[in-house]
């Protein structure tokens, strides 16, 4: 099937690339099908593009690139809903808010995207903890020069 994307034009995708978010995403409850697209020349970030809405796209990244100690536990409801059988099934991504300058950009550690990469099921999982921020700087404070 061909889809229209915001940044990469028209692309051909297969059903095996579509991640199903059965509950949609907060603020976009009717959007249930997304595809992860690589950004040419950028191995750290990807686009999470809606299959049906050209202009609905998020920049996402693996939070562990920036926050090595990022940890949380999934509840049983989420594990069951995403049909997770082992940690190897799980891909964790965070939504990026790009800013200028880039160092001012943030990632949402409070509500990561959890994707079962084998079953192609996903959910935005809101953490019940104040340990992580929804607008965490993309460059952790401990990574700053001189700290």
Buried (B, 14 or more C-beta within 10 A) or exposed (E): EEBBBEEBEEBEBEEEBBBBBEEBBEEBEEBBBBBBBEEEEEEEBBBBBBBEBBEBBBBBBBBEBBBEEBEBEBEEEEBEBBEBEEEEBBBBBBBBBEEEEEEEBBBBBBBBBBBBEBBBBBBBBEBEEEEBEBEBBBBBEEEEEEE
